[in-house]
Amino acid sequence: MTEFKFYPHSVVWEITFACNMRCIHCGTSAGKARPGELTTDEALKLCDELGALGTKWLILSGGEPLLRRDWPQIARRLKANGVDIGIISNGYALDEAAADQIVAAGFNNVGISFDGTEKTHNFIRQREDSFRRVINAMDLLHKRGAKFCAVSQISNINIDEMDQMRQILIDHHANAWQVQLTTTTGRMKGMADMILSLENYPRLIDKLLEFRKLDGIKINVGENIGYYGCKGIELWDKEPYLGCYAGTRILGIESDGTIKGCLSMPEDFVEGNIRDRSLTEIWNDPKAFAYNRYFTRESAAGPCRDCHYLPMCRGGCTTTSYSQTGCIANNPYCIYQMELQKGIMPPPDPEAIAEVLARFDGPPARQTGTE
């Protein structure tokens, strides 16, 4: 096994909480800018610190990141620090000028939020012209030769439109399609009927496996889908799913400098604010991100606690599990457990687990502290 040092390899930075939409599935209920968002000087200093900490990949997010006027400065500073950058936008403000700026900034990836056919997308985004605007954004990027990835949250609202969604994205030249589950966070709290049902979850898995076999667009599976079992291993055939890396390899930064292991996590997982302590101090605090850095079998509950795969998947996406059950590793969206309940696959023995790991040279060992 390969030892690795805790460092923020991949970061998602909400550069503003301001948003020009009120999407019903928004995990943070974005709208107006947060009070006291980082100034340009503070943001640029943070870029330098991220570079010093070894960050390799960072996504500018929001809210809607294009609403922050100094985003090009932030992007340039990150690039100057050797950080590869991406941006994810809802496309509403992505006009000709913004498309030119995105190309000039040299983003390694541009993500465009996309949620369904016209009626469905407009309903989820709560703006009647949002579908037209996002399609226009895709066309503007394609016209400039910029590669982009569509990002979709799947729920009961749009599960039946995935074939149509795929064709729309092919028609408008998306290079890839990242599919993930909508979670019961933000505006989706209390809207259980819209969250993808456990009955529909196997349908999503089957559809993704079907799409993977087709040409036309690359399918990227979000980290709250799949894991192990017959179909889970097939979904993650290129590399194993080795659990949530929040606070060990992944970092989330809110627009006012608040630090979490992952931006999607609720406020219970706040580790501090860079105005009180530097990011380096927060990251290197031996007590920080304890839920992940000191994960044990006792951290889990329900079927996850006794599962043979727990050392590898660690209960899957922490946010998904916590939002559903209040436990960081008691994840109802586990295709392996669903297969077991149907008698599709017997409980694995240690040799079976070793065989899975051997295909990938084993998972990187988790340290119990920083180097």
Secondary structure, DSSP 8 states (H G I E B T S, - for coil): --B------EEEEE---B-S---TT-SS--BS--TT---HHHHHHHHHHHHHHT--EEEEESS-GGGSTTHHHHHHHHHHTT-EEEEEE-STT--HHHHHHHHHHT-SEEEEE--SSHHHHHHHHT-TTHHHHHHHHHHHHHHTT--EEEEEEE-TTTGGGHHHHHHHHHHTT-SEEEEEE--SSGGGTT-TTTS--TTTHHHHHHHHHHHHTSSSSEEEE-TTS--SHHHHHHHT-SS------BTTTEEEE-TTSEEESSTTS-GGGEEEETTTS-HHHHHH-TTTTHHHHT--GGGB-HHHHT-TTHHHHTTS-HHHHHHHHSSTB--S--HHHHHHHTTSS----HHHHHHHHHTTT---B--SS--
